[in-house]
Amino acid sequence: MIEEKPVVAYFSMEFALEEGMPTYAGGLGVLAGDTVRAAADLQVPMVGVTLLHRKGYFYQRLDSDGRQIEEPVRWPVDDFLQEQPQRVEVSIEGRPVRLRAWKYEVKGVNGFVVPVYFLDSDLPENSEWDRALTDYLYGGDEHYRLCQEVLLGIGGVRMLRALGYTDIARFHMNEGHSAMLTLELLRESAQAAGRTEVTSEDIERVRRQCVFTTHTPVMAGHDRFALEHVRRVLGDCKPLVEHQHVLCLGTELNMTYLALSLSHFVNGVAKKHAEISRHMFAEYQIDAITNGVHVASWASPHFQALFDKYIPGWREDNFSLRYALSIPADEVWAAHRAAKRDLLVHVNRETNAGMDMDILTIGFARRATAYKRADLLFRDLERLRAIATKVGRLQIIYAGKAHPRDHEGKSLIQRIFRASEALKNDIRIVYMPNYDVELARLLIPGVDVWLNTPQPPLEASGTSGMKAAVNGVPSLSILDGWWIEGCIEGVTGWAIGERVDATAPQPDRSDRDAAALYEKLEKVVVPLFYTQRERFIDVMRHAIALNGSFFNTHRMLQQYVVKAYFE
């Protein structure tokens, strides 16, 4: 049995923990992995809960025209995880679905362990359909997704109890996918009082136990299910029947509203995102805790060695990275060149692109979806060509997956392929397939400038630019999400255009933003790289010292501890 002590149970639909474990799709899972690593470093008692995605999100292949082909991922589960003997049951459509858990141990810098449990329905006593319920991350139809969220939320609480976690200080929901854990906590509260009906006292008790982090600044991105559908899956769920006016939104179970209604602390993932969320959910108090990255996981080996030399103890104390300003410029540049060489050797080996160490290299790697505007750089091909031929040579590396049902995202990848072909005589452009943590650890530290072009105000936070900053790679970005807080113009990087103060999507401004992007490249970034190298390296050092030292999960988790966990 687990030693009884108050812990934080951190629930997330995805976790990025190790190369070779495809149990994540993107930023949400990377954040979850970085969060538990920070908890292990800071010795915050925490346990993670997620689903075991045996077939992953998907493996991405790209044909010569940029058409995305998706394949299931195959990975040896027992090479990474340890099966636990406990079994729990969850009722779905009136039949019992059995679950087991697999454990992964995250070890902190001083040896403290945070376990993460992966729930798995692939057991012989389950039906063939039920056995596949935990297989695909964000796969299947609405019914599949609803059943998955039942298993994660309700099954997750039951598994923690079976594992011996009887004293849980807080249940932290990383996005709304796990919000059904609140229904299980309501059932537990009523049962402990000898009742079957749920009362307002139960609701208050559960609310004090729960913390909710929302990541989605548009209403369409929040999971919601028709109540009739929910009742068909869950049966007679007393809390939803007795307190529909509190827990539901009309005739829908909106997972975000369920989490909002039953959490004592709610936060957005950047200051701007919290402001947008307060407009979206005006009746709720929503705080802001800006995301971060786990510095020791994302600093390249070359910068790790540099930090070890000049900032001993940086792994335990990320704030000490502020002393990066004192690292000699030539050594910062040498570490960056080594990371760039690692990247370009890989890219050239995989693509035969012939990328050159001495050419300004721009990186862009995000989920391929319309609002991230990965093709903004190609709005005016002749203007971009002129910059590359008259001001300074450019080469560009792209990566990112489109959701299998996101047809616009898939078209966006194809547009980048067409632009690459049109510019091939003047600018080398590659799109690296199957973007994952392994590729990210090469790509982000290895480029010279990190590009981000979301449509404001749709970027909740973003963390790729934070990973770049840790490696001295300045951002060139639209002022949205975390970059509103991290951008000091010409000091930590550069802004594209002006800040948009709106809290809802605006009319398309892509022409204006593209013009601002070209202007900043032509007049500032490219000349600085080629003709004022010392000044460029100064920006690199400030990116580490100001942004790397603050936009990390050590600072982020300390804020959660003070504001939400043990307040």
HUCORDA-V381237 format. One record per residue. N is the residue number from 1. RES is the residue in one small letter. OMEGA is omega in degrees with one decimal (* if undefined). BURIAL is + if it has 16 or more other C-alpha atoms within 10 Angstrom, else -. Layout:
# HUCORDA-V381237
n=N res=RES omega=OMEGA burial=BURIAL
n=N res=RES omega=OMEGA burial=BURIAL
This chain:
# HUCORDA-V381237
n=1 res=m omega=178.3 burial=-
n=2 res=i omega=175.4 burial=-
n=3 res=e omega=-176.4 burial=-
n=4 res=e omega=173.5 burial=-
n=5 res=k omega=-177.2 burial=-
n=6 res=p omega=178.9 burial=-
n=7 res=v omega=171.9 burial=+
n=8 res=v omega=176.7 burial=+
n=9 res=a omega=-173.7 burial=+
n=10 res=y omega=-176.7 burial=+
n=11 res=f omega=176.5 burial=+
n=12 res=s omega=179.1 burial=+
n=13 res=m omega=-179.0 burial=+
n=14 res=e omega=176.7 burial=+
n=15 res=f omega=170.3 burial=+
n=16 res=a omega=-173.8 burial=+
n=17 res=l omega=-173.8 burial=+
n=18 res=e omega=172.5 burial=-
n=19 res=e omega=-178.4 burial=-
n=20 res=g omega=176.5 burial=+
n=21 res=m omega=-174.9 burial=+
n=22 res=p omega=-173.8 burial=+
n=23 res=t omega=-178.9 burial=+
n=24 res=y omega=177.0 burial=+
n=25 res=a omega=-176.0 burial=+
n=26 res=g omega=-169.9 burial=+
n=27 res=g omega=-178.8 burial=+
n=28 res=l omega=179.9 burial=+
n=29 res=g omega=177.4 burial=+
n=30 res=v omega=176.5 burial=+
n=31 res=l omega=-179.8 burial=+
n=32 res=a omega=178.0 burial=+
n=33 res=g omega=179.3 burial=+
n=34 res=d omega=179.6 burial=+
n=35 res=t omega=-179.1 burial=+
n=36 res=v omega=174.4 burial=+
n=37 res=r omega=177.3 burial=+
n=38 res=a omega=178.0 burial=+
n=39 res=a omega=178.2 burial=+
n=40 res=a omega=178.8 burial=+
n=41 res=d omega=-174.7 burial=+
n=42 res=l omega=179.1 burial=+
n=43 res=q omega=172.3 burial=+
n=44 res=v omega=-178.2 burial=+
n=45 res=p omega=-174.0 burial=+
n=46 res=m omega=172.3 burial=+
n=47 res=v omega=178.7 burial=+
n=48 res=g omega=178.4 burial=+
n=49 res=v omega=179.1 burial=+
n=50 res=t omega=175.7 burial=+
n=51 res=l omega=178.2 burial=+
n=52 res=l omega=-177.1 burial=+
n=53 res=h omega=-175.4 burial=+
n=54 res=r omega=-179.5 burial=+
n=55 res=k omega=171.4 burial=+
n=56 res=g omega=172.4 burial=+
n=57 res=y omega=164.7 burial=+
n=58 res=f omega=173.2 burial=+
n=59 res=y omega=-174.9 burial=+
n=60 res=q omega=167.2 burial=+
n=61 res=r omega=178.4 burial=-
n=62 res=l omega=177.8 burial=+
n=63 res=d omega=-173.3 burial=-
n=64 res=s omega=177.9 burial=-
n=65 res=d omega=179.6 burial=-
n=66 res=g omega=177.0 burial=+
n=67 res=r omega=-177.8 burial=+
n=68 res=q omega=176.0 burial=+
n=69 res=i omega=-176.9 burial=-
n=70 res=e omega=176.6 burial=+
n=71 res=e omega=173.3 burial=-
n=72 res=p omega=177.7 burial=-
n=73 res=v omega=176.0 burial=+
n=74 res=r omega=178.5 burial=-
n=75 res=w omega=-176.7 burial=-
n=76 res=p omega=-172.9 burial=-
n=77 res=v omega=-173.8 burial=-
n=78 res=d omega=171.8 burial=-
n=79 res=d omega=-174.5 burial=-
n=80 res=f omega=-169.7 burial=-
n=81 res=l omega=179.6 burial=+
n=82 res=q omega=-179.9 burial=-
n=83 res=e omega=177.5 burial=+
n=84 res=q omega=-176.1 burial=-
n=85 res=p omega=-174.7 burial=-
n=86 res=q omega=175.5 burial=-
n=87 res=r omega=174.3 burial=-
n=88 res=v omega=-177.0 burial=+
n=89 res=e omega=172.8 burial=+
n=90 res=v omega=179.4 burial=+
n=91 res=s omega=175.7 burial=+
n=92 res=i omega=-177.8 burial=+
n=93 res=e omega=176.2 burial=-
n=94 res=g omega=179.1 burial=-
n=95 res=r omega=179.6 burial=-
n=96 res=p omega=173.7 burial=-
n=97 res=v omega=-177.4 burial=+
n=98 res=r omega=179.9 burial=+
n=99 res=l omega=167.5 burial=+
n=100 res=r omega=179.5 burial=+
n=101 res=a omega=172.9 burial=+
n=102 res=w omega=-174.7 burial=+
n=103 res=k omega=170.9 burial=+
n=104 res=y omega=-178.7 burial=+
n=105 res=e omega=175.3 burial=+
n=106 res=v omega=-178.1 burial=+
n=107 res=k omega=-179.1 burial=+
n=108 res=g omega=-175.3 burial=+
n=109 res=v omega=178.8 burial=+
n=110 res=n omega=174.6 burial=-
n=111 res=g omega=177.7 burial=-
n=112 res=f omega=-173.5 burial=+
n=113 res=v omega=169.5 burial=+
n=114 res=v omega=178.8 burial=+
n=115 res=p omega=172.2 burial=+
n=116 res=v omega=-177.9 burial=+
n=117 res=y omega=-179.8 burial=+
n=118 res=f omega=-178.9 burial=+
n=119 res=l omega=-171.2 burial=+
n=120 res=d omega=178.5 burial=+
n=121 res=s omega=-177.5 burial=+
n=122 res=d omega=179.8 burial=+
n=123 res=l omega=-174.7 burial=-
n=124 res=p omega=-179.7 burial=-
n=125 res=e omega=176.9 burial=-
n=126 res=n omega=176.2 burial=+
n=127 res=s omega=-178.3 burial=-
n=128 res=e omega=-179.1 burial=-
n=129 res=w omega=-179.5 burial=-
n=130 res=d omega=180.0 burial=+
n=131 res=r omega=-178.6 burial=+
n=132 res=a omega=-173.6 burial=+
n=133 res=l omega=-179.3 burial=+
n=134 res=t omega=-172.4 burial=+
n=135 res=d omega=-168.0 burial=+
n=136 res=y omega=174.3 burial=+
n=137 res=l omega=-179.5 burial=+
n=138 res=y omega=179.2 burial=+
n=139 res=g omega=174.8 burial=+
n=140 res=g omega=-178.4 burial=-
n=141 res=d omega=-177.6 burial=-
n=142 res=e omega=-179.9 burial=-
n=143 res=h omega=177.7 burial=-
n=144 res=y omega=-179.4 burial=+
n=145 res=r omega=179.6 burial=+
n=146 res=l omega=179.1 burial=+
n=147 res=c omega=176.8 burial=+
n=148 res=q omega=-177.4 burial=+
n=149 res=e omega=171.8 burial=+
n=150 res=v omega=-179.1 burial=+
n=151 res=l omega=-179.3 burial=+
n=152 res=l omega=-175.3 burial=+
n=153 res=g omega=-177.6 burial=+
n=154 res=i omega=179.5 burial=+
n=155 res=g omega=-179.7 burial=+
n=156 res=g omega=177.9 burial=+
n=157 res=v omega=-179.0 burial=+
n=158 res=r omega=179.3 burial=+
n=159 res=m omega=177.5 burial=+
n=160 res=l omega=178.0 burial=+
n=161 res=r omega=-179.5 burial=+
n=162 res=a omega=179.8 burial=+
n=163 res=l omega=176.9 burial=+
n=164 res=g omega=178.6 burial=-
n=165 res=y omega=-178.2 burial=+
n=166 res=t omega=-177.3 burial=-
n=167 res=d omega=-179.6 burial=-
n=168 res=i omega=-176.2 burial=+
n=169 res=a omega=-177.6 burial=+
n=170 res=r omega=169.4 burial=+
n=171 res=f omega=-176.7 burial=+
n=172 res=h omega=178.8 burial=+
n=173 res=m omega=176.9 burial=+
n=174 res=n omega=-170.9 burial=+
n=175 res=e omega=-167.7 burial=+
n=176 res=g omega=-175.4 burial=+
n=177 res=h omega=-175.4 burial=+
n=178 res=s omega=-170.9 burial=+
n=179 res=a omega=178.9 burial=+
n=180 res=m omega=172.5 burial=+
n=181 res=l omega=179.1 burial=+
n=182 res=t omega=178.9 burial=+
n=183 res=l omega=177.7 burial=+
n=184 res=e omega=177.8 burial=+
n=185 res=l omega=175.2 burial=+
n=186 res=l omega=178.1 burial=+
n=187 res=r omega=178.9 burial=+
n=188 res=e omega=-178.0 burial=+
n=189 res=s omega=179.1 burial=+
n=190 res=a omega=-178.8 burial=+
n=191 res=q omega=179.7 burial=-
n=192 res=a omega=179.1 burial=-
n=193 res=a omega=178.7 burial=-
n=194 res=g omega=-178.4 burial=-
n=195 res=r omega=169.8 burial=-
n=196 res=t omega=179.5 burial=-
n=197 res=e omega=179.2 burial=+
n=198 res=v omega=-178.2 burial=+
n=199 res=t omega=177.1 burial=+
n=200 res=s omega=176.7 burial=-
n=201 res=e omega=176.8 burial=-
n=202 res=d omega=179.8 burial=+
n=203 res=i omega=179.6 burial=+
n=204 res=e omega=179.9 burial=-
n=205 res=r omega=179.7 burial=+
n=206 res=v omega=179.9 burial=+
n=207 res=r omega=-179.8 burial=+
n=208 res=r omega=-178.1 burial=+
n=209 res=q omega=-164.8 burial=+
n=210 res=c omega=176.8 burial=+
n=211 res=v omega=-176.8 burial=+
n=212 res=f omega=173.8 burial=+
n=213 res=t omega=178.0 burial=+
n=214 res=t omega=-175.7 burial=+
n=215 res=h omega=-167.2 burial=+
n=216 res=t omega=-176.7 burial=+
n=217 res=p omega=176.2 burial=+
n=218 res=v omega=-174.3 burial=+
n=219 res=m omega=-177.2 burial=-
n=220 res=a omega=-178.0 burial=-
n=221 res=g omega=-177.6 burial=-
n=222 res=h omega=-178.8 burial=+
n=223 res=d omega=176.4 burial=+
n=224 res=r omega=-175.3 burial=+
n=225 res=f omega=176.7 burial=+
n=226 res=a omega=-178.0 burial=-
n=227 res=l omega=178.6 burial=+
n=228 res=e omega=177.9 burial=-
n=229 res=h omega=-179.6 burial=-
n=230 res=v omega=-179.8 burial=+
n=231 res=r omega=178.4 burial=-
n=232 res=r omega=-179.1 burial=-
n=233 res=v omega=-173.9 burial=+
n=234 res=l omega=-173.3 burial=+
n=235 res=g omega=-177.3 burial=-
n=236 res=d omega=-179.0 burial=-
n=237 res=c omega=-171.6 burial=-
n=238 res=k omega=-179.7 burial=+
n=239 res=p omega=-178.8 burial=+
n=240 res=l omega=179.0 burial=+
n=241 res=v omega=-172.4 burial=-
n=242 res=e omega=-175.7 burial=-
n=243 res=h omega=-178.3 burial=-
n=244 res=q omega=-176.9 burial=+
n=245 res=h omega=-179.9 burial=-
n=246 res=v omega=-169.3 burial=+
n=247 res=l omega=-175.2 burial=+
n=248 res=c omega=178.1 burial=+
n=249 res=l omega=-176.9 burial=+
n=250 res=g omega=-178.8 burial=-
n=251 res=t omega=-179.5 burial=-
n=252 res=e omega=166.0 burial=+
n=253 res=l omega=177.3 burial=+
n=254 res=n omega=-172.7 burial=+
n=255 res=m omega=177.1 burial=+
n=256 res=t omega=179.5 burial=+
n=257 res=y omega=176.8 burial=+
n=258 res=l omega=179.2 burial=+
n=259 res=a omega=178.3 burial=+
n=260 res=l omega=-174.8 burial=+
n=261 res=s omega=-174.0 burial=+
n=262 res=l omega=176.6 burial=+
n=263 res=s omega=178.8 burial=+
n=264 res=h omega=177.8 burial=+
n=265 res=f omega=-180.0 burial=+
n=266 res=v omega=178.2 burial=+
n=267 res=n omega=165.5 burial=+
n=268 res=g omega=-170.2 burial=+
n=269 res=v omega=169.8 burial=+
n=270 res=a omega=-178.0 burial=+
n=271 res=k omega=179.2 burial=+
n=272 res=k omega=-179.8 burial=+
n=273 res=h omega=177.4 burial=+
n=274 res=a omega=177.6 burial=+
n=275 res=e omega=178.8 burial=+
n=276 res=i omega=-179.0 burial=+
n=277 res=s omega=177.6 burial=+
n=278 res=r omega=175.1 burial=+
n=279 res=h omega=-179.4 burial=-
n=280 res=m omega=-174.6 burial=-
n=281 res=f omega=-168.3 burial=-
n=282 res=a omega=-176.5 burial=-
n=283 res=e omega=-177.6 burial=-
n=284 res=y omega=175.2 burial=+
n=285 res=q omega=-175.5 burial=-
n=286 res=i omega=-179.4 burial=+
n=287 res=d omega=177.5 burial=+
n=288 res=a omega=167.5 burial=+
n=289 res=i omega=-175.2 burial=+
n=290 res=t omega=-179.3 burial=+
n=291 res=n omega=174.9 burial=+
n=292 res=g omega=176.9 burial=+
n=293 res=v omega=178.7 burial=+
n=294 res=h omega=-168.9 burial=+
n=295 res=v omega=-176.7 burial=+
n=296 res=a omega=178.6 burial=+
n=297 res=s omega=-171.4 burial=-
n=298 res=w omega=172.9 burial=+
n=299 res=a omega=179.4 burial=+
n=300 res=s omega=178.6 burial=+
n=301 res=p omega=-178.1 burial=+
n=302 res=h omega=176.9 burial=+
n=303 res=f omega=173.5 burial=+
n=304 res=q omega=179.4 burial=+
n=305 res=a omega=178.9 burial=-
n=306 res=l omega=178.8 burial=+
n=307 res=f omega=177.6 burial=+
n=308 res=d omega=-177.2 burial=-
n=309 res=k omega=-171.2 burial=-
n=310 res=y omega=-177.3 burial=-
n=311 res=i omega=-179.9 burial=+
n=312 res=p omega=-177.9 burial=-
n=313 res=g omega=-176.9 burial=-
n=314 res=w omega=179.5 burial=+
n=315 res=r omega=178.5 burial=+
n=316 res=e omega=-174.4 burial=+
n=317 res=d omega=-178.9 burial=+
n=318 res=n omega=179.8 burial=+
n=319 res=f omega=-178.0 burial=+
n=320 res=s omega=175.6 burial=+
n=321 res=l omega=176.1 burial=+
n=322 res=r omega=179.1 burial=+
n=323 res=y omega=178.1 burial=+
n=324 res=a omega=178.8 burial=+
n=325 res=l omega=-177.9 burial=+
n=326 res=s omega=178.9 burial=-
n=327 res=i omega=-179.3 burial=-
n=328 res=p omega=-175.3 burial=-
n=329 res=a omega=-176.7 burial=+
n=330 res=d omega=179.1 burial=-
n=331 res=e omega=173.3 burial=-
n=332 res=v omega=-178.6 burial=+
n=333 res=w omega=179.3 burial=+
n=334 res=a omega=178.4 burial=-
n=335 res=a omega=178.5 burial=+
n=336 res=h omega=179.9 burial=+
n=337 res=r omega=178.5 burial=+
n=338 res=a omega=177.1 burial=+
n=339 res=a omega=179.3 burial=+
n=340 res=k omega=178.3 burial=+
n=341 res=r omega=177.3 burial=+
n=342 res=d omega=-179.0 burial=-
n=343 res=l omega=-172.7 burial=+
n=344 res=l omega=173.5 burial=+
n=345 res=v omega=179.5 burial=-
n=346 res=h omega=-177.4 burial=-
n=347 res=v omega=-178.6 burial=+
n=348 res=n omega=177.7 burial=-
n=349 res=r omega=-176.3 burial=-
n=350 res=e omega=-171.2 burial=-
n=351 res=t omega=-175.2 burial=-
n=352 res=n omega=-175.7 burial=-
n=353 res=a omega=-179.0 burial=-
n=354 res=g omega=-179.0 burial=-
n=355 res=m omega=-167.5 burial=+
n=356 res=d omega=-179.5 burial=+
n=357 res=m omega=-172.2 burial=+
n=358 res=d omega=-179.1 burial=-
n=359 res=i omega=176.6 burial=+
n=360 res=l omega=-174.8 burial=+
n=361 res=t omega=179.9 burial=+
n=362 res=i omega=178.4 burial=+
n=363 res=g omega=175.8 burial=+
n=364 res=f omega=178.9 burial=+
n=365 res=a omega=-179.8 burial=+
n=366 res=r omega=169.9 burial=+
n=367 res=r omega=-178.3 burial=+
n=368 res=a omega=177.6 burial=+
n=369 res=t omega=-165.8 burial=+
n=370 res=a omega=-171.4 burial=+
n=371 res=y omega=178.1 burial=+
n=372 res=k omega=169.7 burial=+
n=373 res=r omega=-179.3 burial=+
n=374 res=a omega=-178.3 burial=+
n=375 res=d omega=-179.7 burial=+
n=376 res=l omega=-179.6 burial=+
n=377 res=l omega=-176.1 burial=+
n=378 res=f omega=179.6 burial=+
n=379 res=r omega=179.5 burial=+
n=380 res=d omega=-173.9 burial=-
n=381 res=l omega=-178.1 burial=-
n=382 res=e omega=176.9 burial=-
n=383 res=r omega=179.5 burial=-
n=384 res=l omega=178.3 burial=+
n=385 res=r omega=-179.6 burial=+
n=386 res=a omega=177.6 burial=-
n=387 res=i omega=-176.4 burial=+
n=388 res=a omega=-176.8 burial=+
n=389 res=t omega=-175.4 burial=-
n=390 res=k omega=-175.7 burial=-
n=391 res=v omega=-179.7 burial=-
n=392 res=g omega=-174.0 burial=+
n=393 res=r omega=-178.8 burial=+
n=394 res=l omega=164.9 burial=+
n=395 res=q omega=-168.0 burial=+
n=396 res=i omega=178.1 burial=+
n=397 res=i omega=178.6 burial=+
n=398 res=y omega=170.0 burial=+
n=399 res=a omega=177.5 burial=+
n=400 res=g omega=179.2 burial=+
n=401 res=k omega=168.7 burial=+
n=402 res=a omega=175.4 burial=+
n=403 res=h omega=-176.5 burial=+
n=404 res=p omega=-179.5 burial=+
n=405 res=r omega=-179.7 burial=-
n=406 res=d omega=-175.6 burial=-
n=407 res=h omega=177.0 burial=-
n=408 res=e omega=176.3 burial=-
n=409 res=g omega=177.9 burial=+
n=410 res=k omega=177.8 burial=+
n=411 res=s omega=179.3 burial=+
n=412 res=l omega=177.8 burial=+
n=413 res=i omega=179.9 burial=+
n=414 res=q omega=177.9 burial=+
n=415 res=r omega=177.3 burial=+
n=416 res=i omega=176.9 burial=+
n=417 res=f omega=179.9 burial=+
n=418 res=r omega=178.1 burial=-
n=419 res=a omega=178.2 burial=+
n=420 res=s omega=179.0 burial=+
n=421 res=e omega=-178.1 burial=-
n=422 res=a omega=-175.3 burial=-
n=423 res=l omega=-167.2 burial=+
n=424 res=k omega=-179.6 burial=-
n=425 res=n omega=-175.3 burial=-
n=426 res=d omega=-176.9 burial=+
n=427 res=i omega=175.2 burial=+
n=428 res=r omega=-178.8 burial=+
n=429 res=i omega=175.5 burial=+
n=430 res=v omega=173.4 burial=+
n=431 res=y omega=-177.5 burial=+
n=432 res=m omega=-178.6 burial=+
n=433 res=p omega=172.0 burial=+
n=434 res=n omega=178.8 burial=+
n=435 res=y omega=179.9 burial=+
n=436 res=d omega=-177.1 burial=+
n=437 res=v omega=-178.4 burial=+
n=438 res=e omega=178.3 burial=-
n=439 res=l omega=-179.9 burial=+
n=440 res=a omega=-178.4 burial=+
n=441 res=r omega=171.7 burial=+
n=442 res=l omega=-170.5 burial=+
n=443 res=l omega=-171.9 burial=+
n=444 res=i omega=178.9 burial=+
n=445 res=p omega=-170.1 burial=+
n=446 res=g omega=178.3 burial=+
n=447 res=v omega=-179.9 burial=+
n=448 res=d omega=-178.7 burial=+
n=449 res=v omega=179.2 burial=+
n=450 res=w omega=-175.6 burial=+
n=451 res=l omega=175.8 burial=+
n=452 res=n omega=-170.4 burial=+
n=453 res=t omega=-178.6 burial=+
n=454 res=p omega=174.2 burial=+
n=455 res=q omega=-179.2 burial=+
n=456 res=p omega=-0.1 burial=+
n=457 res=p omega=-169.9 burial=+
n=458 res=l omega=177.1 burial=+
n=459 res=e omega=-178.0 burial=+
n=460 res=a omega=177.3 burial=+
n=461 res=s omega=-171.8 burial=+
n=462 res=g omega=177.4 burial=+
n=463 res=t omega=-177.7 burial=+
n=464 res=s omega=177.9 burial=+
n=465 res=g omega=175.3 burial=+
n=466 res=m omega=177.5 burial=+
n=467 res=k omega=176.9 burial=+
n=468 res=a omega=-177.8 burial=+
n=469 res=a omega=178.8 burial=+
n=470 res=v omega=-178.6 burial=+
n=471 res=n omega=177.6 burial=+
n=472 res=g omega=178.3 burial=+
n=473 res=v omega=-178.4 burial=+
n=474 res=p omega=176.3 burial=+
n=475 res=s omega=167.5 burial=+
n=476 res=l omega=-164.8 burial=+
n=477 res=s omega=167.1 burial=+
n=478 res=i omega=178.7 burial=+
n=479 res=l omega=177.7 burial=+
n=480 res=d omega=179.2 burial=+
n=481 res=g omega=-176.5 burial=+
n=482 res=w omega=-173.0 burial=+
n=483 res=w omega=173.0 burial=+
n=484 res=i omega=-180.0 burial=+
n=485 res=e omega=-171.7 burial=-
n=486 res=g omega=-174.5 burial=+
n=487 res=c omega=163.4 burial=+
n=488 res=i omega=-168.4 burial=+
n=489 res=e omega=178.3 burial=-
n=490 res=g omega=-179.5 burial=+
n=491 res=v omega=176.7 burial=+
n=492 res=t omega=-176.6 burial=+
n=493 res=g omega=-173.2 burial=+
n=494 res=w omega=176.9 burial=+
n=495 res=a omega=171.7 burial=+
n=496 res=i omega=178.9 burial=+
n=497 res=g omega=-177.3 burial=+
n=498 res=e omega=177.2 burial=-
n=499 res=r omega=175.5 burial=-
n=500 res=v omega=-175.4 burial=-
n=501 res=d omega=-178.8 burial=-
n=502 res=a omega=178.2 burial=-
n=503 res=t omega=177.2 burial=+
n=504 res=a omega=179.3 burial=-
n=505 res=p omega=-177.4 burial=-
n=506 res=q omega=173.0 burial=-
n=507 res=p omega=-175.5 burial=-
n=508 res=d omega=-178.7 burial=-
n=509 res=r omega=-173.8 burial=-
n=510 res=s omega=178.5 burial=+
n=511 res=d omega=-179.9 burial=-
n=512 res=r omega=-178.9 burial=-
n=513 res=d omega=178.1 burial=+
n=514 res=a omega=178.1 burial=+
n=515 res=a omega=178.1 burial=+
n=516 res=a omega=178.1 burial=+
n=517 res=l omega=179.3 burial=+
n=518 res=y omega=-179.3 burial=+
n=519 res=e omega=-178.2 burial=+
n=520 res=k omega=176.6 burial=+
n=521 res=l omega=-173.7 burial=+
n=522 res=e omega=-171.2 burial=+
n=523 res=k omega=-171.7 burial=-
n=524 res=v omega=-166.6 burial=-
n=525 res=v omega=-177.0 burial=+
n=526 res=v omega=176.9 burial=+
n=527 res=p omega=-179.4 burial=+
n=528 res=l omega=-178.1 burial=+
n=529 res=f omega=-173.2 burial=+
n=530 res=y omega=-172.2 burial=-
n=531 res=t omega=179.6 burial=-
n=532 res=q omega=-173.5 burial=-
n=533 res=r omega=179.7 burial=-
n=534 res=e omega=178.7 burial=-
n=535 res=r omega=177.8 burial=-
n=536 res=f omega=179.1 burial=+
n=537 res=i omega=176.8 burial=+
n=538 res=d omega=175.1 burial=+
n=539 res=v omega=178.5 burial=+
n=540 res=m omega=-178.9 burial=+
n=541 res=r omega=177.9 burial=+
n=542 res=h omega=176.4 burial=+
n=543 res=a omega=178.1 burial=+
n=544 res=i omega=-170.3 burial=+
n=545 res=a omega=-176.5 burial=+
n=546 res=l omega=-176.4 burial=+
n=547 res=n omega=178.5 burial=+
n=548 res=g omega=-177.7 burial=+
n=549 res=s omega=-176.9 burial=+
n=550 res=f omega=-174.0 burial=+
n=551 res=f omega=-178.9 burial=+
n=552 res=n omega=-175.6 burial=+
n=553 res=t omega=172.7 burial=+
n=554 res=h omega=177.0 burial=+
n=555 res=r omega=-178.5 burial=+
n=556 res=m omega=-176.9 burial=+
n=557 res=l omega=176.5 burial=+
n=558 res=q omega=176.4 burial=+
n=559 res=q omega=176.9 burial=-
n=560 res=y omega=-179.9 burial=+
n=561 res=v omega=-176.3 burial=-
n=562 res=v omega=-172.2 burial=-
n=563 res=k omega=-165.9 burial=-
n=564 res=a omega=-170.4 burial=+
n=565 res=y omega=-171.9 burial=+
n=566 res=f omega=-178.6 burial=-
n=567 res=e omega=* burial=-
